[in-house]
Amino acid sequence: MEPLLEIRKLSVAVGEKLILRDLDLVVNKGETHVLMGQNGSGKSTLASAVMGSPVYTIISGDILFEGESILEESPDKRAKRGIFLSFQNPEEVPGISLENFLRTAKGAVSGEKPRIMQFKKDVRARMEQLGIAEDYANRELNVGFSGGEKKKSEILQLLTLNPKLAILDEADSGLDVDAVKIVSDGVSRFRNADNALLIITHNSKLVEDIAVDKVHILSGKKIGLEGGAELIAKITEGGFAALNGMDV
């Protein structure tokens, strides 16, 4: 297996508060990992730290992507390397249409301007797959979108940018059953042998129909338990309390 993302003894703080301590995580190419934990356990902190958010301070440790440390790189450089982060609460961006945003982002990441007509055709095909009305391409990014529409817009961005590593932070939050299914199908279409997924969630809805290679349970500021999809089943049946007493 070839490591795509490697986190070594990572400790992260916000101000004076330590959120993560000595956390280790390896995600290989072709794998889908799920990171679970109770609210406030630090799941989103880890995602933001990998993406390089200036809100968080790296106290110690390292983050390697394709074998190279990215600690000193800005978020835009990490994105150009092929790291994608979907947000829990996507921002509204007045004045920029969804399609223009996607075309600009695609050009910035690939280094080449997409051919307009072919790009329009490809985007609309993906929108149809995700159940997004065609007129949303000309609407301002996320402005007036429902929670479900914002999440589907994030998956549209994922499929358009086609990153090497996709980190999905609570992509199923606030979605109804039908929307979760659409997002899950989009995630499955993204997955291949050359990329990887890190799905961050506190419930199992999104990953029920996705083949999962490894599950990590975040507790006590680090990953306290690792296993396969059976951990998701245990949490679904009995909550995180059902994991008490399991071997670390």
PyMOL commands that set and color helices and strands:
alter all, ss='L'
color gray80, all
select helices_A, chain A and resi 43-51+75-81+98-110+116-129+134-138+147-161+177-190+230-238+240-243
alter helices_A, ss='H'
color red, helices_A
select strands_A, chain A and resi 3-14+17-28+32-36+57-65+68-69+83-86+93-97+140-141+165-169+196-201+214-219+222-227
alter strands_A, ss='S'
color yellow, strands_A
deselect
rebuild
show_as cartoon
